[in-house]
Amino acid sequence: MKKIALLILFTLLCVSHVVYAQTIQENEQMIVSWFEDIKETQSDSAKIQLNKKIEQLLYTTLQEPNAFNYSFPALKYIGSIYAPDKLMRVFSWNYPLSNGKYGYSALFMFKSKPKSTPSLHLVSTTTAFKPEETRKYDPSTWYGALYYNVIAHKISRDKTEYLLLGISNYQPITKVKIIESIKISNRQLTFGTPLFKKDKKTLYRAVFEYKKEVNMLLEYESSKKRFVFDHLSPSDPIYKDVYHFYGPDFSYDSYQWKKKKLHYTPDIDVRNK
């Protein structure tokens, strides 16, 4: 009798797993179809409404068991990255608007422990902007970005700092790259923590703006515990602070971990990096 009960339980678990997987895959295909609709429509209001449907369905889908580990192979228009400790996952995407700008959305999943249920945090904007380095943002004031890397830096046994590398086309003539620090406390998400030290100032993030047609290196070297990036300068001194004339000048700077803070170091040697 005990064996029969165990067999029934095992069968039910298998069936429920298949049902959950089918639900996720069906929702995934629906999201794909809405992205195709966004590509076809010329109306900004229609694009925004379609994106809201994408946000809502993805949020619902990520509440399914095992969604944290599901790869979403069909979602080619949505980026997905994990923190190295597998306690955080970030989805981010954008869509074009008629003024040459973009709408942005992101969904964050946080786990307090490997087997805990993740908390979900949705952020969205149709009016992306360049974030300031000296202030915090909450989900209602998010600036808009695509995130392409998550860094988990252990400060102490029970504290880890999470940082994101992001990029934004907030306006048609420049691009912005960002080193963002984030915090989750009492299930509330905050963008920006006072981790960065530069020129005797404390900053909440690092922001780099440059000409849209060029590329900028921004990466994390885990072996040296530092962020390395191109130094940006104008093509002519007369264009100081006019960022669509800025680009890499073949020198490199860094933010290096020292005493639980990220300290700015200019003109570093990257030949052996």
PALO-739540 format. One record per residue (C-alpha): residue number from 1; x, y, z. Coordinates in Angstrom, 1 decimal. Example, Ala and Ser with C-alpha at 12.3 -4.5 7.8 and 13.67 -1.06 7.14 Angstrom:
<atom ropa="1" east="12.3" north="-4.5" up="7.8"/>
<atom ropa="2" east="13.7" north="-1.1" up="7.1"/>
This chain:
<atom ropa="1" east="0.0" north="0.0" up="0.0"/>
<atom ropa="2" east="2.8" north="2.3" up="0.9"/>
<atom ropa="3" east="4.5" north="1.6" up="-2.5"/>
<atom ropa="4" east="1.3" north="2.4" up="-4.3"/>
<atom ropa="5" east="0.9" north="5.8" up="-2.4"/>
<atom ropa="6" east="4.5" north="6.7" up="-3.3"/>
<atom ropa="7" east="3.9" north="5.8" up="-6.9"/>
<atom ropa="8" east="0.8" north="8.0" up="-7.1"/>
<atom ropa="9" east="2.7" north="10.9" up="-5.5"/>
<atom ropa="10" east="5.6" north="10.5" up="-7.9"/>
<atom ropa="11" east="3.1" north="10.4" up="-10.9"/>
<atom ropa="12" east="1.3" north="13.5" up="-9.7"/>
<atom ropa="13" east="4.6" north="15.4" up="-9.3"/>
<atom ropa="14" east="5.6" north="14.4" up="-12.8"/>
<atom ropa="15" east="2.3" north="15.5" up="-14.3"/>
<atom ropa="16" east="2.4" north="18.8" up="-12.5"/>
<atom ropa="17" east="6.0" north="19.4" up="-13.7"/>
<atom ropa="18" east="4.8" north="18.8" up="-17.3"/>
<atom ropa="19" east="1.8" north="21.1" up="-16.9"/>
<atom ropa="20" east="4.0" north="23.9" up="-15.5"/>
<atom ropa="21" east="6.5" north="23.4" up="-18.4"/>
<atom ropa="22" east="3.7" north="23.5" up="-20.9"/>
<atom ropa="23" east="2.2" north="26.7" up="-19.3"/>
<atom ropa="24" east="5.6" north="28.4" up="-19.5"/>
<atom ropa="25" east="6.2" north="27.4" up="-23.1"/>
<atom ropa="26" east="2.7" north="28.5" up="-24.2"/>
<atom ropa="27" east="3.2" north="31.9" up="-22.5"/>
<atom ropa="28" east="6.6" north="32.2" up="-24.1"/>
<atom ropa="29" east="5.1" north="31.8" up="-27.5"/>
<atom ropa="30" east="2.4" north="34.4" up="-26.8"/>
<atom ropa="31" east="5.1" north="36.9" up="-25.7"/>
<atom ropa="32" east="7.0" north="36.2" up="-29.0"/>
<atom ropa="33" east="3.9" north="36.9" up="-31.0"/>
<atom ropa="34" east="3.4" north="40.2" up="-29.2"/>
<atom ropa="35" east="7.0" north="41.3" up="-30.0"/>
<atom ropa="36" east="6.3" north="40.5" up="-33.6"/>
<atom ropa="37" east="3.2" north="42.7" up="-33.4"/>
<atom ropa="38" east="5.3" north="45.5" up="-31.9"/>
<atom ropa="39" east="7.6" north="45.2" up="-35.0"/>
<atom ropa="40" east="4.7" north="45.6" up="-37.4"/>
<atom ropa="41" east="2.8" north="48.5" up="-35.8"/>
<atom ropa="42" east="3.6" north="52.1" up="-36.3"/>
<atom ropa="43" east="1.6" north="53.5" up="-33.4"/>
<atom ropa="44" east="3.5" north="54.3" up="-30.2"/>
<atom ropa="45" east="0.4" north="53.9" up="-28.1"/>
<atom ropa="46" east="-0.2" north="50.4" up="-29.6"/>
<atom ropa="47" east="3.4" north="49.5" up="-29.0"/>
<atom ropa="48" east="3.2" north="50.6" up="-25.3"/>
<atom ropa="49" east="0.0" north="48.6" up="-24.8"/>
<atom ropa="50" east="1.5" north="45.5" up="-26.3"/>
<atom ropa="51" east="4.6" north="45.9" up="-24.1"/>
<atom ropa="52" east="2.3" north="46.1" up="-21.0"/>
<atom ropa="53" east="0.8" north="42.8" up="-22.0"/>
<atom ropa="54" east="4.4" north="41.4" up="-22.4"/>
<atom ropa="55" east="5.3" north="42.7" up="-19.0"/>
<atom ropa="56" east="2.2" north="41.3" up="-17.3"/>
<atom ropa="57" east="2.4" north="37.8" up="-18.9"/>
<atom ropa="58" east="6.2" north="37.5" up="-18.3"/>
<atom ropa="59" east="5.6" north="38.5" up="-14.6"/>
<atom ropa="60" east="2.9" north="35.9" up="-14.3"/>
<atom ropa="61" east="5.0" north="33.3" up="-16.0"/>
<atom ropa="62" east="8.0" north="33.9" up="-13.7"/>
<atom ropa="63" east="5.8" north="33.0" up="-10.7"/>
<atom ropa="64" east="5.5" north="29.5" up="-12.0"/>
<atom ropa="65" east="7.6" north="26.8" up="-10.2"/>
<atom ropa="66" east="11.0" north="26.3" up="-11.9"/>
<atom ropa="67" east="10.7" north="29.5" up="-14.0"/>
<atom ropa="68" east="13.8" north="30.8" up="-12.4"/>
<atom ropa="69" east="15.8" north="28.1" up="-14.1"/>
<atom ropa="70" east="13.9" north="28.0" up="-17.4"/>
<atom ropa="71" east="16.0" north="29.2" up="-20.3"/>
<atom ropa="72" east="13.2" north="30.8" up="-22.4"/>
<atom ropa="73" east="14.9" north="29.8" up="-25.7"/>
<atom ropa="74" east="12.3" north="31.5" up="-27.9"/>
<atom ropa="75" east="12.5" north="34.9" up="-26.3"/>
<atom ropa="76" east="15.1" north="36.4" up="-28.7"/>
<atom ropa="77" east="14.0" north="40.0" up="-28.0"/>
<atom ropa="78" east="14.6" north="39.7" up="-24.2"/>
<atom ropa="79" east="18.0" north="39.5" up="-22.6"/>
<atom ropa="80" east="18.4" north="37.2" up="-19.5"/>
<atom ropa="81" east="21.4" north="37.1" up="-17.2"/>
<atom ropa="82" east="22.2" north="35.4" up="-13.9"/>
<atom ropa="83" east="24.3" north="36.6" up="-11.0"/>
<atom ropa="84" east="27.3" north="34.3" up="-10.5"/>
<atom ropa="85" east="25.8" north="33.0" up="-7.2"/>
<atom ropa="86" east="22.6" north="32.1" up="-9.0"/>
<atom ropa="87" east="20.5" north="34.1" up="-6.5"/>
<atom ropa="88" east="19.5" north="36.8" up="-8.9"/>
<atom ropa="89" east="18.2" north="36.8" up="-12.5"/>
<atom ropa="90" east="17.5" north="39.9" up="-14.7"/>
<atom ropa="91" east="15.4" north="40.1" up="-17.8"/>
<atom ropa="92" east="15.6" north="43.3" up="-19.9"/>
<atom ropa="93" east="14.4" north="44.5" up="-23.3"/>
<atom ropa="94" east="13.5" north="47.6" up="-25.3"/>
<atom ropa="95" east="11.3" north="48.5" up="-28.3"/>
<atom ropa="96" east="11.6" north="51.5" up="-30.7"/>
<atom ropa="97" east="9.4" north="54.6" up="-30.6"/>
<atom ropa="98" east="8.6" north="56.9" up="-33.4"/>
<atom ropa="99" east="10.8" north="59.8" up="-32.1"/>
<atom ropa="100" east="14.0" north="57.7" up="-32.5"/>
<atom ropa="101" east="14.0" north="56.8" up="-28.8"/>
<atom ropa="102" east="13.1" north="53.5" up="-27.0"/>
<atom ropa="103" east="10.8" north="52.2" up="-24.3"/>
<atom ropa="104" east="12.6" north="50.0" up="-21.7"/>
<atom ropa="105" east="11.4" north="47.3" up="-19.3"/>
<atom ropa="106" east="13.2" north="44.9" up="-16.9"/>
<atom ropa="107" east="12.2" north="42.2" up="-14.5"/>
<atom ropa="108" east="14.4" north="41.3" up="-11.5"/>
<atom ropa="109" east="14.2" north="38.0" up="-9.6"/>
<atom ropa="110" east="15.9" north="37.8" up="-6.2"/>
<atom ropa="111" east="16.4" north="34.8" up="-4.0"/>
<atom ropa="112" east="17.5" north="35.1" up="-0.3"/>
<atom ropa="113" east="18.6" north="31.4" up="-0.4"/>
<atom ropa="114" east="19.2" north="28.9" up="-3.2"/>
<atom ropa="115" east="15.9" north="27.1" up="-2.6"/>
<atom ropa="116" east="13.8" north="30.0" up="-1.6"/>
<atom ropa="117" east="11.0" north="31.5" up="-3.8"/>
<atom ropa="118" east="12.3" north="34.5" up="-5.7"/>
<atom ropa="119" east="10.8" north="37.9" up="-5.3"/>
<atom ropa="120" east="9.8" north="39.7" up="-8.5"/>
<atom ropa="121" east="10.4" north="43.4" up="-9.3"/>
<atom ropa="122" east="9.1" north="45.0" up="-12.6"/>
<atom ropa="123" east="10.4" north="48.3" up="-13.8"/>
<atom ropa="124" east="9.4" north="50.1" up="-17.0"/>
<atom ropa="125" east="9.6" north="53.5" up="-18.7"/>
<atom ropa="126" east="8.7" north="55.1" up="-22.0"/>
<atom ropa="127" east="10.7" north="58.2" up="-21.3"/>
<atom ropa="128" east="14.3" north="56.9" up="-20.8"/>
<atom ropa="129" east="16.9" north="59.4" up="-19.6"/>
<atom ropa="130" east="20.5" north="59.6" up="-18.5"/>
<atom ropa="131" east="20.7" north="58.7" up="-14.8"/>
<atom ropa="132" east="22.6" north="61.0" up="-12.4"/>
<atom ropa="133" east="25.6" north="59.6" up="-10.6"/>
<atom ropa="134" east="24.7" north="61.2" up="-7.3"/>
<atom ropa="135" east="21.1" north="60.0" up="-6.5"/>
<atom ropa="136" east="19.1" north="56.9" up="-5.9"/>
<atom ropa="137" east="16.2" north="55.7" up="-8.1"/>
<atom ropa="138" east="13.3" north="53.4" up="-7.2"/>
<atom ropa="139" east="11.1" north="51.4" up="-9.7"/>
<atom ropa="140" east="8.8" north="54.3" up="-10.3"/>
<atom ropa="141" east="11.7" north="56.6" up="-11.3"/>
<atom ropa="142" east="13.8" north="54.1" up="-13.2"/>
<atom ropa="143" east="15.8" north="55.6" up="-16.1"/>
<atom ropa="144" east="15.7" north="52.7" up="-18.6"/>
<atom ropa="145" east="18.5" north="50.4" up="-19.7"/>
<atom ropa="146" east="19.4" north="47.0" up="-21.1"/>
<atom ropa="147" east="21.6" north="45.0" up="-18.6"/>
<atom ropa="148" east="24.2" north="42.6" up="-20.0"/>
<atom ropa="149" east="26.2" north="41.5" up="-16.9"/>
<atom ropa="150" east="25.7" north="41.0" up="-13.2"/>
<atom ropa="151" east="28.6" north="41.0" up="-10.7"/>
<atom ropa="152" east="28.2" north="39.6" up="-7.2"/>
<atom ropa="153" east="31.0" north="40.9" up="-4.9"/>
<atom ropa="154" east="31.0" north="39.4" up="-1.4"/>
<atom ropa="155" east="31.7" north="42.1" up="1.1"/>
<atom ropa="156" east="31.4" north="39.9" up="4.2"/>
<atom ropa="157" east="30.1" north="36.4" up="5.1"/>
<atom ropa="158" east="26.5" north="37.6" up="5.1"/>
<atom ropa="159" east="26.6" north="40.5" up="2.7"/>
<atom ropa="160" east="27.0" north="40.6" up="-1.1"/>
<atom ropa="161" east="27.0" north="43.7" up="-3.3"/>
<atom ropa="162" east="25.3" north="43.3" up="-6.7"/>
<atom ropa="163" east="26.3" north="45.4" up="-9.6"/>
<atom ropa="164" east="24.9" north="45.6" up="-13.2"/>
<atom ropa="165" east="26.5" north="46.6" up="-16.4"/>
<atom ropa="166" east="24.0" north="48.3" up="-18.6"/>
<atom ropa="167" east="23.5" north="50.3" up="-21.9"/>
<atom ropa="168" east="20.9" north="52.8" up="-23.0"/>
<atom ropa="169" east="20.0" north="54.7" up="-26.2"/>
<atom ropa="170" east="18.1" north="57.3" up="-24.3"/>
<atom ropa="171" east="18.5" north="59.7" up="-27.1"/>
<atom ropa="172" east="19.1" north="59.2" up="-30.9"/>
<atom ropa="173" east="22.7" north="60.7" up="-31.0"/>
<atom ropa="174" east="24.5" north="59.2" up="-28.0"/>
<atom ropa="175" east="24.7" north="56.0" up="-26.0"/>
<atom ropa="176" east="25.2" north="55.6" up="-22.3"/>
<atom ropa="177" east="26.9" north="52.8" up="-20.4"/>
<atom ropa="178" east="26.3" north="52.3" up="-16.7"/>
<atom ropa="179" east="27.8" north="50.5" up="-13.7"/>
<atom ropa="180" east="24.8" north="50.3" up="-11.5"/>
<atom ropa="181" east="24.6" north="49.2" up="-7.9"/>
<atom ropa="182" east="21.3" north="47.7" up="-6.7"/>
<atom ropa="183" east="19.9" north="46.9" up="-3.3"/>
<atom ropa="184" east="16.9" north="44.8" up="-2.2"/>
<atom ropa="185" east="15.7" north="45.5" up="1.3"/>
<atom ropa="186" east="12.3" north="44.5" up="2.8"/>
<atom ropa="187" east="11.4" north="43.3" up="-0.7"/>
<atom ropa="188" east="12.0" north="46.8" up="-2.1"/>
<atom ropa="189" east="14.3" north="47.4" up="-5.0"/>
<atom ropa="190" east="16.6" north="50.5" up="-5.1"/>
<atom ropa="191" east="18.9" north="51.5" up="-7.9"/>
<atom ropa="192" east="22.1" north="53.2" up="-6.6"/>
<atom ropa="193" east="24.1" north="52.7" up="-3.4"/>
<atom ropa="194" east="27.1" north="54.9" up="-2.2"/>
<atom ropa="195" east="29.8" north="52.5" up="-3.4"/>
<atom ropa="196" east="31.8" north="54.6" up="-5.8"/>
<atom ropa="197" east="34.7" north="56.9" up="-4.8"/>
<atom ropa="198" east="36.0" north="59.4" up="-7.4"/>
<atom ropa="199" east="37.8" north="62.7" up="-6.9"/>
<atom ropa="200" east="36.9" north="62.7" up="-3.2"/>
<atom ropa="201" east="33.2" north="62.3" up="-4.0"/>
<atom ropa="202" east="30.9" north="59.5" up="-3.3"/>
<atom ropa="203" east="28.8" north="58.4" up="-6.2"/>
<atom ropa="204" east="25.8" north="56.0" up="-6.5"/>
<atom ropa="205" east="26.7" north="54.7" up="-10.0"/>
<atom ropa="206" east="29.2" north="55.3" up="-12.8"/>
<atom ropa="207" east="27.7" north="56.7" up="-16.1"/>
<atom ropa="208" east="29.5" north="57.1" up="-19.4"/>
<atom ropa="209" east="28.1" north="58.9" up="-22.4"/>
<atom ropa="210" east="29.5" north="58.9" up="-25.9"/>
<atom ropa="211" east="28.9" north="59.1" up="-29.6"/>
<atom ropa="212" east="26.3" north="56.6" up="-30.8"/>
<atom ropa="213" east="28.4" north="55.3" up="-33.8"/>
<atom ropa="214" east="31.3" north="54.2" up="-31.6"/>
<atom ropa="215" east="31.8" north="51.3" up="-29.1"/>
<atom ropa="216" east="33.0" north="51.6" up="-25.6"/>
<atom ropa="217" east="34.7" north="48.8" up="-23.5"/>
<atom ropa="218" east="33.2" north="48.3" up="-20.1"/>
<atom ropa="219" east="33.8" north="45.0" up="-18.4"/>
<atom ropa="220" east="34.5" north="43.4" up="-15.0"/>
<atom ropa="221" east="37.8" north="41.6" up="-14.3"/>
<atom ropa="222" east="37.0" north="39.2" up="-11.6"/>
<atom ropa="223" east="40.6" north="38.1" up="-11.1"/>
<atom ropa="224" east="41.6" north="41.7" up="-10.3"/>
<atom ropa="225" east="38.3" north="42.7" up="-8.7"/>
<atom ropa="226" east="37.9" north="45.8" up="-10.9"/>
<atom ropa="227" east="35.8" north="47.3" up="-13.6"/>
<atom ropa="228" east="37.9" north="48.3" up="-16.7"/>
<atom ropa="229" east="36.6" north="50.8" up="-19.3"/>
<atom ropa="230" east="37.7" north="53.1" up="-22.1"/>
<atom ropa="231" east="38.5" north="56.6" up="-21.1"/>
<atom ropa="232" east="36.2" north="58.9" up="-23.1"/>
<atom ropa="233" east="37.2" north="62.3" up="-24.4"/>
<atom ropa="234" east="35.9" north="64.8" up="-27.1"/>
<atom ropa="235" east="37.3" north="64.7" up="-30.6"/>
<atom ropa="236" east="38.4" north="68.4" up="-30.0"/>
<atom ropa="237" east="38.7" north="70.3" up="-26.7"/>
<atom ropa="238" east="36.1" north="72.8" up="-27.9"/>
<atom ropa="239" east="33.5" north="70.0" up="-27.6"/>
<atom ropa="240" east="34.0" north="69.5" up="-23.8"/>
<atom ropa="241" east="30.7" north="68.2" up="-22.3"/>
<atom ropa="242" east="29.1" north="67.8" up="-25.8"/>
<atom ropa="243" east="28.9" north="64.1" up="-25.6"/>
<atom ropa="244" east="28.0" north="63.2" up="-29.1"/>
<atom ropa="245" east="31.6" north="64.2" up="-29.9"/>
<atom ropa="246" east="33.0" north="61.8" up="-27.3"/>
<atom ropa="247" east="34.7" north="58.5" up="-27.8"/>
<atom ropa="248" east="37.5" north="56.2" up="-26.6"/>
<atom ropa="249" east="41.0" north="57.8" up="-26.7"/>
<atom ropa="250" east="43.0" north="54.6" up="-26.4"/>
<atom ropa="251" east="43.6" north="54.9" up="-22.6"/>
<atom ropa="252" east="41.8" north="53.0" up="-19.9"/>
<atom ropa="253" east="40.5" north="53.7" up="-16.4"/>
<atom ropa="254" east="39.1" north="51.5" up="-13.7"/>
<atom ropa="255" east="37.0" north="51.2" up="-10.6"/>
<atom ropa="256" east="38.8" north="48.9" up="-8.1"/>
<atom ropa="257" east="37.5" north="47.3" up="-5.0"/>
<atom ropa="258" east="39.3" north="48.6" up="-1.9"/>
<atom ropa="259" east="37.9" north="48.5" up="1.6"/>
<atom ropa="260" east="34.4" north="47.6" up="0.5"/>
<atom ropa="261" east="34.2" north="50.6" up="-1.9"/>
<atom ropa="262" east="34.9" north="51.0" up="-5.7"/>
<atom ropa="263" east="37.8" north="53.5" up="-6.1"/>
<atom ropa="264" east="38.4" north="55.3" up="-9.4"/>
<atom ropa="265" east="41.9" north="54.9" up="-10.9"/>
<atom ropa="266" east="42.7" north="56.7" up="-14.2"/>
<atom ropa="267" east="45.1" north="55.6" up="-16.9"/>
<atom ropa="268" east="45.7" north="52.0" up="-16.0"/>
<atom ropa="269" east="47.9" north="49.5" up="-17.8"/>
<atom ropa="270" east="45.8" north="46.8" up="-19.5"/>
<atom ropa="271" east="48.5" north="45.1" up="-21.5"/>
<atom ropa="272" east="48.5" north="42.0" up="-19.2"/>
<atom ropa="273" east="44.8" north="42.1" up="-18.4"/>
